[in-house]
């Protein structure tokens, strides 16, 4: 019996470190028109299920008025339903739908229509901001090797955490890159998110990671930037140290957010220059303070230089 148990444990350990194909989500940004109205659209495409989620906004209404999207990409045709929150009724309402042909991995061409059989259609013409011909998401496969970690101090969640041991990137079934520098990096799902992190047109990728035992701020990412001259990905330490970073492809801006749970909150805005991120603006609110506090910077000689501060109600 003891011998059988040892064999079973050995088999389990082998299973834990076996290579596993990662779920891949591509974040693609499109710019163009619905009828005569300019729009900006961001879509998240699940490569395994072909399901699509996202949002868009009319540029005349600003990015604050975003319309939610959900649908599927099937045989080169993208079908999306849109929803808008109705403040008076207190729920989301379907306000239209898109039927678009995904052409040459760059263009979305088709129509938008309001609900109803005889509703008027508007022509839609969109172009991807990313260079998808050079980097085709469908050509890439990511494989994890990871091992279930023992977390005695967190028994309730211990079963969901893994040590990330290695990550391999395959292009058209040929392995191109392998990464093994993952000391004390924990994962849950094997997941990769493709996204243009530095707004150069090439898709980069980020790996969700988790921090056991933290109730707040319990996740972040490892970020990998594609360098065309080197034809490879390099892990970006600055982004890794920033943790959770949001990327605005229209403004070519990165953002971080912090909050202490007591009403003290801030948003920092960054711009890329020479491969580094520099803060250009900060917005902050404080508990029991009616003002929004602004700090502005300019990038000068490789540094963020303070320009001015102000506050507004």
Residue pairs with C-beta under 8 A, 6 or more apart in sequence:
13 147
16 146
16 147
16 148
16 162
17 145
17 146
17 147
17 165
18 145
19 143
19 144
19 145
19 168
20 143
20 144
20 145
20 146
20 190
21 141
21 142
21 143
21 144
21 190
22 142
22 143
22 144
22 167
22 190
22 191
22 192
23 46
23 47
23 48
23 189
23 190
23 191
23 192
24 46
24 47
24 48
24 137
24 140
24 141
24 142
24 191
24 192
24 193
24 194
25 44
25 45
25 46
25 47
25 191
25 192
25 193
25 194
26 44
26 45
26 47
26 137
26 193
26 194
26 195
26 203
27 42
27 43
27 44
27 193
27 194
27 195
28 42
28 43
28 45
28 128
28 129
28 130
28 132
29 40
29 41
29 42
29 43
29 128
29 129
29 130
29 196
29 249
29 250
30 40
30 41
30 42
30 43
30 108
30 126
30 127
30 128
30 129
31 38
31 39
31 40
31 41
31 126
31 127
31 129
31 250
32 38
32 39
32 41
32 108
32 124
32 125
32 126
32 127
33 39
33 123
33 124
33 125
33 126
34 58
34 112
34 122
34 123
34 124
35 112
35 122
35 123
37 58
37 60
38 58
38 59
38 60
39 56
39 57
39 58
39 59
39 126
40 56
40 57
40 59
40 63
40 250
41 54
41 55
41 56
41 69
41 108
41 126
42 54
42 55
42 56
42 249
43 52
43 53
43 54
43 69
44 52
44 53
44 54
45 51
45 52
45 73
45 137
46 52
47 137
47 138
50 72
50 73
50 74
51 71
51 72
52 69
52 70
52 71
52 72
52 73
52 78
52 80
53 69
53 70
54 68
54 69
54 70
54 80
55 66
55 67
55 68
55 69
56 66
56 67
56 69
56 82
57 63
57 64
57 65
57 66
57 67
58 65
63 248
63 250
67 82
67 83
67 84
67 95
68 82
68 83
68 84
68 92
69 80
69 81
69 82
69 83
69 98
70 80
70 81
70 83
71 78
71 79
71 80
71 81
71 98
72 78
72 79
73 102
76 101
76 102
76 103
77 99
77 100
77 101
77 102
78 98
78 99
78 100
78 101
78 102
78 108
78 110
79 97
79 98
79 99
79 100
80 97
80 98
80 99
80 100
81 94
81 97
82 94
82 95
82 96
82 97
82 98
83 92
83 93
83 94
83 95
84 92
84 93
84 95
85 91
85 92
85 93
86 92
86 93
94 115
95 114
95 115
96 112
96 113
96 114
96 115
97 112
97 113
97 115
98 110
98 111
98 112
98 124
99 110
99 111
99 113
100 108
100 109
100 110
100 111
100 124
100 126
101 108
101 109
101 110
102 108
103 109
104 133
105 128
105 132
105 133
105 136
106 127
106 128
106 132
106 133
107 125
107 126
107 127
107 128
108 124
108 125
108 126
108 127
108 128
109 124
109 125
109 126
110 123
110 124
111 121
111 122
111 123
111 124
112 121
112 122
112 124
113 119
113 120
113 121
113 122
114 120
129 196
129 201
129 249
130 196
130 201
130 202
130 203
130 249
131 201
131 202
131 203
132 203
134 201
134 202
135 202
135 203
135 226
137 194
137 203
139 171
139 172
140 169
140 170
140 171
140 194
141 169
141 170
141 171
141 173
142 167
142 168
142 169
142 170
142 192
142 205
143 167
143 168
143 170
144 164
144 165
144 166
144 167
144 187
144 190
145 165
145 166
145 167
146 162
146 163
146 164
146 165
146 187
146 190
147 162
147 163
147 165
148 159
148 161
148 162
148 163
149 158
149 161
149 162
149 163
149 186
149 212
150 158
151 157
151 158
151 161
151 212
151 213
152 158
153 213
154 161
154 212
154 213
157 212
158 212
160 188
161 186
161 187
161 188
161 210
161 212
162 186
162 187
162 188
163 182
163 184
163 185
163 186
163 187
164 182
164 185
164 186
164 187
164 207
164 209
165 180
165 182
166 178
166 179
166 180
166 182
167 178
167 179
167 180
167 182
167 207
168 175
168 177
168 178
168 179
169 175
169 176
169 177
169 178
169 233
170 176
176 232
177 232
177 233
179 224
179 233
179 235
181 235
182 222
185 209
185 222
186 209
186 210
186 211
186 212
187 207
187 208
187 209
187 210
188 208
188 210
189 208
191 207
191 208
192 205
192 206
192 207
193 205
193 206
193 207
193 208
193 221
194 203
194 204
194 205
195 203
195 204
195 205
195 206
195 247
196 202
196 203
196 204
196 247
196 249
197 204
197 206
197 223
197 225
197 236
197 239
197 245
197 247
197 254
198 204
198 225
198 272
198 275
199 247
199 249
199 252
199 272
200 228
202 226
202 228
203 226
204 223
204 224
204 225
204 226
204 233
205 224
205 233
206 221
206 222
206 223
206 224
207 221
207 222
207 224
208 219
208 220
208 221
209 219
209 220
209 221
209 222
210 218
210 219
211 217
211 218
211 219
211 220
212 218
216 261
217 243
217 244
219 244
220 240
220 243
220 244
221 239
221 240
221 243
221 244
221 245
222 235
222 240
223 235
223 236
223 239
223 240
223 245
224 233
224 234
224 235
224 236
225 233
225 234
225 236
225 239
226 232
226 233
227 233
227 234
238 276
238 277
239 245
239 277
242 256
242 277
243 256
244 256
244 257
245 254
245 255
245 256
246 254
246 255
246 256
246 257
247 253
247 254
247 255
248 254
248 255
252 271
252 272
253 269
253 270
253 271
253 280
254 269
254 270
254 271
254 272
254 277
255 267
255 268
255 269
255 270
256 267
256 268
256 270
257 265
257 266
257 267
257 268
258 265
258 266
258 268
259 265
259 266
262 287
263 285
263 286
263 287
263 288
264 284
264 285
264 286
264 287
265 284
265 285
266 282
266 283
266 284
266 285
267 282
267 283
267 284
268 279
268 281
268 282
269 279
269 280
269 281
269 282
269 283
270 277
270 278
270 279
270 280
271 277
271 278
271 280
271 299
272 278
273 299
273 302
274 302
276 302
278 297
278 299
278 303
278 304
279 297
279 304
280 296
280 297
280 298
280 299
280 304
281 294
281 295
281 296
281 297
282 294
282 295
283 292
283 293
283 294
284 292
284 293
284 294
284 295
285 291
285 292
285 293
286 293
290 313
291 311
291 312
291 313
292 311
292 312
292 313
293 309
293 310
293 311
294 309
294 310
294 311
294 312
295 306
295 308
295 309
296 306
296 307
296 308
296 309
297 304
297 305
297 306
297 307
298 304
298 305
298 307
299 305
